[in-house]
Amino acid sequence: MKVPRFLICAGASGSGKTLITCGLLQALINRDKKVASFKCGPDYIDPMFHTKVIGTHSRNLDSFFVNEPVLNYLLSKNCKGMDIAVMEGVMGYYDGAGGITSKASAYEVASMTKTPAVLIVNCKGMSVSIVPYIKGFLEYKENSQIKGVILNQMPAMLYPRVKQLIESELEIQVLGYVPKVEDCVIESRHLGLILPNEIADFKERLAKLAKVLEETIDMEKLLLLAENAPDLEEEISWDKDSEYAFQLEQPVRIGIARDEAFCFIYEDNLQLLRNMGAELVEFSPLHDEKLPKNLYGLIFYGGYPELFAKQLEENHSMREAIKKAYEKGMPVIAECGGFMYLHETMEDMEAKPHKGVGIIKGESYRTSKLGRFGYISLKSKTNRVLEENCDEIPAHEFHYFDSTSCGSDFVAKKPFSSRSWECIHLENHLLAGFPHFYYYGNPAVAKGILKSCQMYKDKTI
């Protein structure tokens, strides 16, 4: 399968990857290209920016969650009908799980998908030192996959001489530069960048940035580099006995909480649920007064409920509807921000408590730092997830809040570390905790959710 593609990477976080990726996406859209975009790693926020630019859902590619065949399957599946794919790396190019490996790094994704990488070099405070900096990245691994560089925060007057210096000493092409563009900067908050919908002039900033990049980056060379990417294998055809091929006999209708407060959602999770027989219905715990009709399950993913704690508390009818549905036996699945919302009380950003749904007996409270941050492997103490047998599950945590009732039905273990802890509430129709799941990492999670919803449906109709 021919998929022209390139991956934007950098030496460290804060080097301008997201901003430059969004600018390039807009420039490609301006050229009437049909663009697919991806974020390496488990991040939710950067794909929201991509989505805002390209007008269709961006996806994640994460080699901690899935193996190489499934990673390439997800890439090719989500590139169907597209002219080009743009991937954004995570952290520094070689930075991976455990802080001492390149497992799940942007480098590993580039290698597994045979995607040419473009290294963004933050040149602030450097001139000649840019050369050994790039040289180190090119030579650290035998096949770095790095096929070009873009010089960020590079003065226009200095660029021609630095480009000549780099290309005369290294076997790498310089594809252009990005001058300092202060009014295109994206602000941050405690979980990362602020969301694109919060930036009133986001489209205007993008338009300006795309125009700048058209002038300072050799787009034709970049497109040629993408065209030279090797063909991908055709999509996997799952065997009928594969867990990925599971299919309910009859569809079940499941409510998905989705609004400003609950927006950390993997689109591939939703698609896998649909493939397996779910009819997904979105609702807003912020704005809707009641749940949609004829639901047989509820899913609350992560987001920023702490920013909307007062409004969530004031929506009494929605909180009561969720609790009543749970008490009647409806399966409820919640992770991170969704888990916080299910508590009896949930603190906001000022550590002021607000009433939650009340399913979890305890308090969600603010802390001063990230808790239990990063990739984990989860193991259910009963070797089950709801109505399905399940072995080890890859997952991740990322939160500044904690709970007086984190649950104890799973054990989480950090990769390449001896650290572990108990987490997650698992009952007959409840799966709730801080960890985020990516269902392609272990499709038994999706099967367990759907089977639980199917059982509830069978009991109520």
Residue, then its C-alpha position, 0 to 999 in steps of 0.5 A: m500500500k503506497v502511503p507517502r509519509f514523514l515524521i516530525c521529531a525533535g531532540a526534546s519536548g518544547s522544541g516546536k514539534t506541535l506548532i510546526t506539525c500543525g503549520l505543515l498540516q495547514a500548508l498541505i491542506n492549502r495545497d488541496k492535499k487529503v491529509a492523515s495525521f498521527k501522534c506518536g505515543p499516548d498523548y491526547i491533546d496534540p491530536m486535537f490540534h491536528t484534528k482542528v487543522i485537518g477537519t478529521h480525527s487524528r490518531n495515535l501510533d504507540s509501540f508500547f501498546v501494540n506490536e509492529p504488525v498492528l501498528n502498521y495495520l492502524l497506520s494503513k487503515n487510517c490512511k485509506g484514501m489519503d494523499i499523505a500522512v504526517m506523524e508527530g513524534v513524542m518527547g525527544y526522538y530516542d526517548g522511550a519507556g522507563g526513561i532509559t530505553s527507546k521502547a515506544s519512542a518516536y524512533e521506534v515508531a519510525s523504524m517499525t513503519k519505515t517512515p522518514a523522519v525530519l528532525i526539528v532542531n531548536c537553534k536558539g543560542m547555537s550556530v556551529s554547534i548545530v552540526p555536532y548536535i545533528k551528527g549525534f542524532l544521525e549516528y546514535k542508531e545504525n539506521s536513524q531513519i532521519k532523512g532531513v532537518i528543519l532549523n527552528q528559531m533560525p534567523a533568516m540572515l544566518y540560515p543560508r550559511v548554516k545550511q551550507l555548513i551542515e550539508s557540507e559536513l553531514e550526509i543530510q539535507v536541510l529542508g528549511y528553517v522556521p523564524k521566531v513567530e511569537d504570535c503563533v505560540i500555543e500556551s500550556r497548562h497542567l496537563g500540557l497544551i491548552l485545547p484548540n477550542e480555547i484559542a479564539d484566533f487559532k485558525e488565524r494563527l495557523a494561516k499565518l504560520a502556514k504562510v511563513l512555512e511555505e516561504t521558509i521550508d522547501m515543501e517540494k523536497l519535503l513532499l519528495l521525501a514523503e513520496n520515497a517512503p517504502d510501501l506499507e504492508e496491506e491491512i491485516s485480515w483478522d482470523k475469525d478466532s482472533e480477539y480483534a474479530f470478535q462480534l456481538e450477535q446483536p448491537v448494544r447502545i452505549g453512551i459516550a461522555r464527550d464535551e469540554a470536560f471529557c475529551f481525552i478519547y482515542e478514536d481507534n478505541l471507539q472504532l474498535l467498539r463499533n467494529m465489535g458491535a457497539e452503537l455509540v451515542e455521545f452525550s454531555p455531562l456538562h450540558d445535557e439534563k438527562l442520559p440518551k434513551n435505551l442505553y446499556g452501558l456508559i463510558f467516561y474517558g479522561g479530560y479536564p473535569e477539574l476545570f468544570a467541577k462547578q458546572l458538573e456539580e450544578n447539573h444535578s439531574m445528570r449526576e442523578a441519572i448516571k447514579k440511578a443507571y449504575e444502581k440498576g445494573m448498567p455497566v459503567i466504565a471510567e478512566c482518569g477524569g471520568f473516574m474523578y467525576l464518579h467520586e462522591t466529591m471532586e476538587d477543582m483547580e483551587a482545591k475546592p470540593h464539588k459533588g460528583v456522581g457518588i458511585i466511588k465512595g471517596e474524594s478526588y483531590r488535587t496534588s502539586k505534581l504528576g502522580r504515577f506518570g507514564y506507561i504501565s502494565l496492568k494485571s487483574k487480580t482475577n484475570r478478568v475484565l468485566e465479562e472477559n478473561c484477560d491477561e496483561i494490559p498495556a496502559h498509561e497514567f497521567h494526572y495531577f489529581d489523586s483519590t482516597s479510593c483508587g481501587s485495588d482490583f488490579v496491579a500496575k507495574k512500571p516497565f523496566s522498573s520494580r515499582s508497582w501499585e494497586c489500582i482500579h475498581l472492578e465489579n460486575h458492572l464497574l471498571a473505573g480507575f486512573p489508568h487509560f486503556y488503548y483497546y488495540g493493546n489488548p482487545a479483551v478489554a473491549k470484549g469485556i465491556l461489550k459482553s457486560c453491556q450485552m448481559y445488562k441488555d439481556k436482563t432488561i428487555 
